[in-house]
Amino acid sequence: MKAASPLAMRLLLVTGKGGVGKTTVSAALALAAAKRGKRVLLVEIGPREHFSRIFGAQPAGHNEVPVDENIWAINLHPYRALEEYLETQLPSRRLVRLISHNPLFKQLVEVAPGFRDLITLGKVWHLESQREAGSNRPKYDLIIVDAPATGQGLGFLQTPGAFVKAIRFGPPRTHSQWVRDLIEDPARTRLILVTLPEELPVNEAAEMAKAADEKLKVPFELVIVNGVAPRLFDSSDAAAIEKLEADPEALDRLSQTLGEGLDAAALIRIGKDAIARQALNVHHIRRLRARVRKRTIQLPFVYQTDLSIEDLRGLGEIIIDESNTP
């Protein structure tokens, strides 16, 4: 059966080892969705903002701000989300402030990361449930969460289910169940795992995929391999480079042809490095596919220090095109 396109979902949870490019993938998916007329909300969780920098927009903070056409961003702060939740449960804002600003209460939240995660995911649930005034149309057609890295991501996504099991009755259990039902709903939600074609990221991705299948009920069917080296040379090119390197006279003639400023030996080394890197990437992608029986999409390495919006648009189109290919 063909996997559903990411853009057919209401909620995408993007995770991966730190530094593999999950924020890049999230932004690329947002641009692809926005191009197709969807209103997209990008959600960050953590002290540092990245989406406002990527899009050259004002910092979002805990408020939804526009960063591009049809794209908004928000940086979720657990304490702000907790205050909002308490306002729905307590009779006065003064009482909310007394509780939320209490140092002992803040300390309790800090030492109970599961509670903090539940409040954060509860805010995501609230954002997904919002509708336009006087209409049943969702405020956002797609919400993309740049979730915690895989080291924390598993516990983060297990939190709602754990609270449903631990709390037997009352509003906290009901609200936990609402959140759990959203992130486990195959009609609305998908988990997307991002990795690099390198040993440690592939190992961690394989472990996360196994844990997701065994411990999570979050729908998961796509792995994105980011930063794959392009195939610049085929086997005959590689053989020619080896032969050229072993022939000093040929190298000398090449250097003379290239003229000043270009070193033939250096160019040979660059070519060999490119061949080796591409071969290593292929090796690790094969390892990944052997260990993770999910659809795999490869994104090319982009030779830029900072990706432009156009670079991100291109990556987003690759993801969608590959997702729609049988």
C-alpha positions in Angstrom: 0.0 0.0 0.0 1.3 3.4 -0.9 2.3 5.6 2.0 0.4 8.8 2.5 2.1 12.1 1.5 3.4 14.1 4.4 1.3 17.0 3.1 -1.9 15.0 3.6 -1.4 15.1 7.4 -2.4 17.6 10.0 0.7 17.1 12.2 4.3 16.2 11.3 6.7 15.3 14.1 10.2 15.7 12.8 13.0 14.2 14.9 16.6 13.0 14.5 20.0 13.1 16.1 21.2 16.6 16.9 22.9 18.2 13.9 21.4 16.0 11.2 19.2 18.8 9.7 15.8 18.2 11.1 15.2 21.9 11.3 16.2 22.2 7.7 13.8 19.4 6.7 11.0 21.0 8.7 11.5 24.3 6.9 11.7 22.6 3.5 8.4 20.8 4.2 6.7 24.0 5.3 7.7 25.7 2.0 6.5 22.8 -0.1 3.2 22.8 1.8 2.8 26.6 1.5 3.5 26.5 -2.2 0.4 24.2 -2.5 -1.7 26.7 -0.7 -1.6 25.2 2.8 -1.3 27.4 5.9 1.5 26.0 7.9 2.7 26.5 11.5 6.3 25.6 12.3 6.8 24.7 16.0 10.1 24.9 17.8 10.7 23.4 21.2 13.8 24.7 23.1 15.6 27.8 24.2 17.0 28.8 20.8 15.0 29.9 17.8 16.1 28.9 14.3 13.1 29.4 12.0 13.1 33.2 12.5 16.7 33.3 11.4 16.2 30.9 8.5 13.3 33.0 7.1 14.9 36.4 8.1 11.8 37.2 10.3 11.3 38.7 13.7 11.8 36.3 16.7 8.6 34.4 17.4 8.8 33.6 21.1 5.6 32.0 22.5 3.4 33.7 19.9 2.6 32.7 16.3 4.2 35.1 13.9 4.3 35.1 10.1 7.7 34.2 8.6 6.8 33.7 5.0 3.8 33.5 2.7 1.4 31.0 4.3 3.9 30.1 7.0 3.9 31.0 10.7 6.3 30.0 13.5 6.2 29.7 17.2 8.7 28.8 19.9 6.9 26.9 22.6 7.9 27.7 26.2 6.7 25.2 28.7 6.0 27.7 31.5 3.9 29.9 29.2 2.0 26.9 27.9 1.5 25.9 31.6 0.1 29.3 32.5 -2.3 29.1 29.5 -3.4 25.7 30.7 -3.9 26.8 34.3 -6.0 29.7 33.1 -8.5 27.2 31.6 -8.7 25.3 34.9 -8.6 27.9 37.6 -11.1 30.7 38.4 -8.7 33.7 38.4 -5.6 35.0 36.6 -4.3 36.1 40.0 -4.3 32.5 41.3 -2.6 31.4 38.1 0.2 33.9 38.6 0.6 32.9 42.3 1.0 29.3 41.3 3.1 29.6 38.1 5.5 32.2 39.7 6.0 30.1 42.8 9.7 29.0 43.0 8.8 25.6 44.4 6.3 25.0 41.6 8.9 25.9 39.0 11.4 23.6 40.7 8.8 20.8 40.5 8.3 21.4 36.8 12.0 21.3 36.2 12.5 18.0 38.0 9.5 16.4 36.2 10.4 16.6 32.5 7.4 14.3 31.6 5.0 16.9 32.9 6.8 19.6 31.0 6.6 17.5 27.8 2.9 16.9 28.3 2.2 20.6 28.7 4.2 21.3 25.5 2.4 18.6 23.5 -0.9 19.9 25.0 -0.2 23.2 23.4 0.4 21.5 20.1 -2.9 19.8 20.5 -4.6 23.1 21.2 -3.0 24.7 18.1 -4.2 21.8 16.0 -7.7 22.0 17.3 -8.1 25.8 16.6 -10.6 26.7 14.0 -11.4 29.9 12.1 -14.0 32.1 13.7 -17.5 31.1 12.4 -16.1 28.2 10.5 -15.0 24.6 10.9 -11.8 25.2 8.8 -8.6 24.7 10.8 -6.6 27.8 11.6 -3.6 25.9 10.2 -3.8 23.2 7.6 -0.5 21.6 8.7 1.6 21.9 11.9 5.2 20.8 11.7 7.0 20.2 15.0 10.7 20.3 15.1 10.8 17.8 17.9 13.6 17.1 20.5 16.5 15.1 19.2 16.2 11.3 19.2 17.9 11.0 22.6 14.9 12.8 24.1 12.4 12.4 21.4 11.3 8.9 22.4 10.4 9.9 26.0 8.8 13.1 24.7 6.4 11.2 22.5 5.7 8.5 25.1 4.6 11.1 27.7 0.8 11.4 26.9 0.3 7.6 26.9 2.2 7.3 30.2 0.0 10.0 31.8 -3.2 8.3 30.5 -2.0 5.1 32.2 -0.9 6.8 35.5 -4.0 9.1 36.0 -7.3 7.2 36.4 -9.8 10.1 36.2 -10.3 13.9 36.1 -9.4 16.6 33.6 -5.7 15.8 33.5 -6.4 12.3 32.3 -9.0 13.5 29.7 -6.5 16.1 28.4 -3.7 13.6 28.2 -5.9 11.3 26.3 -6.8 14.0 23.8 -3.1 14.6 23.2 -2.3 10.9 22.9 -5.2 10.4 20.5 -3.8 13.2 18.2 -0.2 12.0 18.0 -1.3 8.3 17.5 -3.9 9.0 14.9 -2.7 7.7 11.5 -5.2 9.9 9.7 -3.7 13.1 11.1 -0.1 12.5 12.3 3.2 11.2 11.0 6.6 10.8 12.6 9.5 11.7 10.3 13.0 10.6 11.2 16.0 12.6 9.8 19.6 11.3 9.6 22.9 11.7 7.8 24.6 9.0 5.8 27.2 8.6 8.5 28.0 5.8 11.0 26.8 7.4 14.3 23.6 9.1 12.9 22.6 5.9 11.1 23.1 3.9 14.2 21.0 6.3 16.3 18.3 6.5 13.5 18.1 2.7 13.5 17.7 2.5 17.2 15.1 5.2 17.2 13.2 3.5 14.4 13.2 0.2 16.3 12.0 1.9 19.5 9.3 3.8 17.6 8.0 0.5 16.2 8.1 -1.3 19.5 7.3 1.4 22.1 5.4 4.1 20.3 2.1 4.1 18.5 2.9 7.2 16.6 2.5 6.5 12.8 6.0 6.2 11.3 6.9 5.3 7.7 9.5 7.8 6.4 13.2 8.3 6.9 15.0 11.3 5.3 18.7 10.9 4.7 20.1 14.5 4.5 23.3 15.7 3.0 24.0 12.9 0.6 27.1 13.5 -1.5 26.4 13.7 -5.2 27.8 11.1 -7.6 30.3 13.2 -9.5 32.3 10.3 -11.0 31.5 6.8 -12.2 33.7 3.7 -12.0 35.5 4.5 -15.2 36.2 8.1 -14.0 37.6 6.7 -10.8 39.9 4.3 -12.7 41.1 7.2 -14.9 41.9 9.3 -11.8 43.9 6.4 -10.3 45.8 6.0 -13.5 46.5 9.7 -13.8 47.8 9.9 -10.2 50.2 7.1 -10.9 51.7 8.8 -14.0 54.0 11.7 -13.0 54.5 12.8 -16.6 50.8 13.0 -17.2 50.3 15.0 -14.0 53.1 17.4 -15.1 51.4 17.9 -18.5 48.1 18.4 -16.8 49.6 21.1 -14.5 51.1 22.9 -17.5 47.8 22.8 -19.3 46.0 24.1 -16.2 48.4 27.0 -15.8 49.2 28.9 -12.6 46.9 28.8 -9.7 45.7 25.3 -10.3 47.5 22.3 -8.9 46.9 19.0 -10.7 47.8 16.9 -7.7 45.4 18.9 -5.5 42.6 18.4 -8.0 43.3 14.7 -8.1 43.0 14.6 -4.3 39.7 16.5 -4.4 38.4 14.0 -6.9 39.4 11.0 -4.9 37.9 12.5 -1.7 34.6 13.0 -3.6 34.6 9.4 -4.8 35.4 8.1 -1.3 32.8 10.3 0.4 30.1 9.2 -2.1 31.1 5.5 -1.6 30.9 5.9 2.2 27.5 7.5 1.9 26.2 4.6 -0.2 27.6 2.1 2.4 25.8 3.8 5.3 22.5 4.2 3.3 22.6 0.5 2.6 23.2 -0.2 6.3 20.2 2.1 7.2 17.9 0.3 4.7 18.9 -3.1 6.0 18.1 -2.1 9.6 15.1 0.2 9.0 12.3 -1.1 6.8 10.8 2.3 6.1 10.6 4.4 3.0 13.9 6.3 2.6 14.3 9.7 0.8 17.7 11.1 0.0 18.4 14.8 0.0 21.6 16.1 -1.7 24.4 17.8 0.1 24.1 21.5 -0.6 27.5 23.3 -0.9 26.4 26.4 1.1 27.3 27.6 4.6 23.7 28.8 5.1 20.9 27.5 3.0 18.8 30.0 1.1 15.1 29.9 0.9 15.4 28.7 -2.7 17.7 25.9 -1.5 15.1 24.9 1.0 12.3 25.1 -1.6 14.3 22.7 -3.8 14.8 20.2 -0.9 11.1 20.4 -0.1 10.1 19.6 -3.6 12.4 16.5 -3.6 10.7 15.2 -0.5 7.2 15.7 -1.9 8.1 14.3 -5.4 9.8 11.3 -3.8 6.8 10.8 -1.4 4.4 10.7 -4.4 6.5 8.2 -6.4 5.2 4.6 -6.0 
